[in-house]
Amino acid sequence: MASRRDFLIMSAGIGSLLAIGVTACAQKGIGHAQGATAVTEVFGDGVRLVAVAVEYPEPVQGAALSAADFKVEGRTVTGVFASTSTDPADRAEAGRFAIVTLSPGDANAVLAEKLQPQGSQGGGQGGQSGPAQGGRGPGNAGDIPTYDTVYKTAQATVVAPGAGTLATTAARNLIVDDFRQLQFDDPNTGKTLRYNLFVPKDYDAGKSYPLVLFMHDAGATSDVTRTTLFQGLGAVVWASPDDQAKRPCFVLAPQFAEIIADDDSRTSDALDTTIDLIKALADEYSIDRKRLYTTGQSGGCMMSIAMDIKYPDFFAASFLVAGQWDPALVKPLARQKLWILVSQDDDKAFPGQDAITEVLEQEGAKISRATWDGTWNAEQFRAAFDKIDAEGSPINYVTFAKGTVIPKEDSGAGASGHRNTWRIAYTIEPIREWIFRQQG
């Protein structure tokens, strides 16, 4: 019988078939394609196939390319242009690659879905998103869950009149491929931890860099190291070219093979191992220990809270997304810098954070509060941020108004209000800016 580990597949787009209008291309002086690469991008709800990079033996002129010569069965071709590489960012007037762009909104764009074992029920929380166990979260801290995040290989066929087919033989995963996959053997705890590390592109040991720690929710628990990078924006957004141009930093995204936090406000010993890993990285690289930041969604948020309690001076600021904790334990957070974000549709994290912030105020913390709309655009989020930020509070508590984070096509059942919080949370750039303004 296959184990939970055997179910995890991530070959985003490899094996997709591409058929090119050979006759049309030949008439425009374009030779026969010799290869194709699937191009994926991570969105708030996971990884999607967004383009195919078609390789030619000689440079092709962008002006000679037409989207009408490339069709994808079941997908919407939105354009085609020349590029000097398989990266759409390398667009040029001429290049050996034709980038065929596809609509990320297509139903078949999604490359991953979470599948539960037969007979299980979704919607558990513990601040987390695995299958429920007796109405509670996905299990106890330290447990290896029976479920897994299951990734399916997308099969797309591009067809055009009179064309043959060309199978993609590789995948380019934008931003994801810029992370290194490594392993840390902690001499203090004896525990091994797999992790993903982004090192700034132009890293200079003579400079000092901040580090952002992102910890995933229970639904991404796995021993396949890159799982956390594909399941949403929590890790990759900090490493995007735009963010790195404005705020260069290291990004650390551990891949936990066990439940790291549970409904009884307990953590696994991965807490100390992760702290030890950060210390080891700070010894290896020029990382500013006064600019260490933690963030996480659901179980990762709970782990961040637990770290802030046990090591109150370790992180300069925390971005806490859709998590909860025993309010009797959170007093050390009153002197810290926190941005808390939760949906009013979240049956556990919303009342849980209300209880936490009440304790923090009793401890003398200055907290600013606001209710935002999850359907806002970037400009509206910016305006709302400016308003609460003007109050100058070290702790900001923002809730998404009820009904504004759940997509129209979503029934809203189970933990939908919980999971959709982080679909939006990491897209809000002003919060990321605020995090980097804080120093220990």
URUR-V703068 format. One record per backbone hydrogen bond with DSSP energy under -0.5 kcal/mol. CO is the residue of the C=O (numbers start at 1). NH is the residue of the N-H. E is the energy in kcal/mol with one decimal. If there is no record, write none. Layout:
<<CO | NH | E> <CO | NH | E>>
This chain:
<<3 | 6 | -0.7> <3 | 7 | -0.6> <4 | 7 | -0.6> <5 | 8 | -1.0> <7 | 9 | -0.6> <11 | 14 | -2.4> <13 | 16 | -2.0> <16 | 168 | -3.9> <17 | 158 | -2.0> <18 | 166 | -4.8> <19 | 71 | -0.5> <20 | 22 | -2.1> <20 | 164 | -0.6> <21 | 25 | -2.7> <22 | 26 | -2.6> <23 | 27 | -2.0> <24 | 28 | -0.8> <25 | 28 | -0.8> <25 | 30 | -2.8> <26 | 29 | -1.7> <29 | 31 | -0.5> <32 | 57 | -0.6> <35 | 55 | -3.0> <36 | 169 | -2.0> <36 | 170 | -0.7> <37 | 53 | -3.1> <38 | 40 | -0.5> <38 | 172 | -3.5> <39 | 50 | -2.2> <39 | 51 | -1.5> <40 | 174 | -2.3> <41 | 48 | -2.4> <43 | 46 | -1.8> <46 | 43 | -2.7> <47 | 111 | -2.2> <47 | 112 | -0.6> <48 | 41 | -2.3> <48 | 50 | -0.7> <50 | 102 | -3.1> <51 | 39 | -2.8> <52 | 54 | -0.7> <52 | 100 | -3.0> <53 | 37 | -2.3> <53 | 55 | -0.5> <54 | 98 | -2.6> <55 | 34 | -2.9> <55 | 35 | -0.9> <60 | 95 | -1.9> <61 | 64 | -1.5> <62 | 65 | -1.4> <66 | 69 | -2.0> <67 | 70 | -1.6> <69 | 21 | -1.5> <71 | 73 | -0.5> <71 | 159 | -2.1> <72 | 75 | -2.2> <73 | 157 | -0.5> <75 | 77 | -0.6> <76 | 78 | -0.5> <76 | 103 | -2.3> <79 | 101 | -2.0> <81 | 99 | -3.3> <82 | 92 | -2.1> <83 | 97 | -2.0> <86 | 88 | -0.6> <87 | 90 | -2.3> <88 | 91 | -0.9> <90 | 84 | -1.9> <93 | 62 | -3.4> <95 | 60 | -3.2> <96 | 56 | -3.0> <97 | 83 | -2.4> <97 | 99 | -0.6> <98 | 54 | -3.0> <98 | 100 | -0.8> <99 | 81 | -1.4> <99 | 101 | -0.8> <100 | 52 | -1.9> <101 | 78 | -2.4> <101 | 79 | -1.0> <103 | 106 | -1.4> <106 | 109 | -1.8> <107 | 110 | -0.6> <109 | 49 | -2.5> <111 | 152 | -0.7> <113 | 115 | -0.6> <113 | 150 | -0.5> <115 | 148 | -0.7> <117 | 120 | -2.3> <121 | 132 | -1.3> <125 | 128 | -1.2> <125 | 138 | -0.6> <130 | 124 | -1.2> <133 | 136 | -1.3> <136 | 133 | -0.7> <137 | 133 | -0.6> <140 | 143 | -2.5> <143 | 145 | -0.7> <143 | 259 | -3.2> <148 | 150 | -0.6> <149 | 151 | -0.6> <150 | 113 | -1.4> <150 | 152 | -0.5> <154 | 156 | -0.6> <156 | 17 | -3.0> <156 | 158 | -0.5> <157 | 73 | -4.1> <157 | 159 | -0.5> <158 | 19 | -1.0> <160 | 163 | -2.2> <166 | 18 | -4.8> <168 | 15 | -1.8> <170 | 38 | -2.5> <171 | 173 | -0.6> <172 | 40 | -2.6> <172 | 174 | -0.9> <173 | 177 | -2.6> <174 | 176 | -2.5> <175 | 178 | -1.9> <176 | 179 | -1.8> <180 | 182 | -0.6> <180 | 197 | -2.5> <182 | 195 | -2.5> <183 | 185 | -0.5> <184 | 186 | -0.8> <184 | 193 | -2.6> <185 | 187 | -0.6> <186 | 190 | -2.2> <191 | 186 | -2.7> <193 | 184 | -2.7> <194 | 255 | -2.7> <195 | 182 | -2.9> <196 | 253 | -2.8> <197 | 180 | -3.1> <197 | 199 | -0.6> <198 | 251 | -1.6> <200 | 203 | -1.7> <204 | 207 | -2.5> <209 | 288 | -2.9> <210 | 250 | -2.6> <211 | 213 | -0.5> <211 | 293 | -2.6> <212 | 214 | -0.5> <212 | 252 | -3.1> <213 | 295 | -2.2> <214 | 254 | -0.6> <215 | 297 | -1.4> <217 | 220 | -1.6> <218 | 221 | -1.8> <221 | 149 | -0.5> <223 | 225 | -0.7> <224 | 227 | -2.0> <226 | 229 | -1.1> <226 | 230 | -1.1> <227 | 230 | -0.9> <227 | 231 | -1.1> <230 | 47 | -0.9> <232 | 236 | -0.5> <233 | 237 | -2.2> <235 | 238 | -0.7> <236 | 239 | -1.1> <237 | 240 | -1.0> <240 | 244 | -2.9> <241 | 245 | -1.9> <242 | 246 | -1.3> <243 | 247 | -4.0> <248 | 210 | -0.6> <250 | 212 | -2.5> <251 | 198 | -2.8> <251 | 253 | -0.5> <252 | 214 | -2.8> <253 | 196 | -1.9> <254 | 256 | -0.7> <255 | 194 | -0.6> <256 | 222 | -2.3> <259 | 142 | -3.6> <260 | 268 | -1.6> <262 | 265 | -1.6> <266 | 262 | -1.9> <268 | 271 | -1.6> <269 | 273 | -1.6> <270 | 274 | -2.4> <271 | 275 | -2.0> <272 | 276 | -2.6> <273 | 277 | -2.1> <274 | 278 | -2.1> <275 | 279 | -2.1> <276 | 280 | -2.2> <277 | 281 | -2.5> <278 | 282 | -2.3> <279 | 283 | -1.3> <280 | 284 | -1.6> <281 | 285 | -3.0> <282 | 287 | -0.6> <285 | 287 | -1.9> <286 | 209 | -2.0> <287 | 289 | -0.7> <288 | 291 | -2.0> <290 | 440 | -3.1> <291 | 211 | -1.9> <292 | 316 | -3.0> <292 | 317 | -0.8> <293 | 213 | -3.0> <294 | 319 | -2.2> <295 | 215 | -1.6> <296 | 321 | -1.9> <297 | 300 | -2.2> <298 | 302 | -2.3> <299 | 303 | -2.1> <300 | 304 | -1.9> <301 | 305 | -2.4> <302 | 306 | -2.3> <303 | 307 | -2.5> <304 | 308 | -2.5> <305 | 309 | -1.8> <306 | 310 | -2.4> <307 | 311 | -3.3> <309 | 312 | -0.5> <311 | 314 | -1.9> <311 | 315 | -0.6> <317 | 294 | -1.7> <318 | 320 | -0.7> <318 | 339 | -2.5> <319 | 296 | -1.2> <319 | 321 | -0.7> <320 | 322 | -0.6> <320 | 341 | -2.8> <321 | 298 | -2.3> <326 | 329 | -2.3> <327 | 330 | -0.8> <330 | 333 | -2.3> <331 | 334 | -1.9> <332 | 335 | -0.8> <333 | 336 | -1.9> <336 | 338 | -0.6> <337 | 318 | -1.9> <338 | 340 | -0.5> <338 | 396 | -2.4> <339 | 320 | -2.6> <340 | 398 | -2.9> <341 | 322 | -2.4> <342 | 400 | -2.3> <343 | 346 | -1.7> <345 | 347 | -0.9> <346 | 350 | -1.4> <346 | 351 | -0.5> <348 | 352 | -2.0> <349 | 353 | -2.6> <350 | 354 | -2.0> <351 | 355 | -2.1> <352 | 356 | -1.8> <353 | 357 | -2.8> <354 | 358 | -1.7> <355 | 359 | -1.6> <356 | 360 | -2.2> <357 | 361 | -2.3> <358 | 362 | -1.8> <359 | 363 | -1.4> <360 | 365 | -2.5> <361 | 364 | -1.8> <365 | 367 | -0.6> <366 | 395 | -1.2> <368 | 397 | -3.2> <370 | 399 | -2.2> <372 | 374 | -0.5> <372 | 401 | -3.3> <373 | 376 | -1.8> <377 | 381 | -2.3> <378 | 382 | -2.1> <379 | 383 | -2.2> <380 | 384 | -2.3> <381 | 385 | -2.6> <382 | 386 | -2.6> <383 | 387 | -1.6> <384 | 388 | -1.8> <385 | 389 | -3.1> <386 | 390 | -1.5> <388 | 391 | -1.2> <389 | 392 | -1.8> <394 | 338 | -1.6> <395 | 368 | -2.4> <396 | 340 | -3.2> <396 | 398 | -0.6> <397 | 370 | -1.7> <398 | 342 | -1.8> <399 | 372 | -2.8> <400 | 344 | -2.4> <401 | 404 | -2.0> <405 | 407 | -0.6> <407 | 410 | -1.7> <413 | 416 | -1.4> <415 | 419 | -2.7> <416 | 420 | -2.5> <418 | 421 | -1.2> <418 | 422 | -0.6> <419 | 422 | -0.7> <419 | 423 | -0.7> <420 | 424 | -0.9> <421 | 424 | -0.8> <421 | 425 | -2.5> <422 | 426 | -0.9> <424 | 427 | -2.1> <425 | 428 | -1.3> <427 | 429 | -1.2> <428 | 431 | -0.9> <428 | 432 | -1.0> <429 | 433 | -2.3> <430 | 434 | -2.3> <431 | 435 | -2.2> <432 | 436 | -1.6> <433 | 437 | -1.0> <434 | 437 | -0.7> <434 | 438 | -0.6> <435 | 438 | -1.2>>
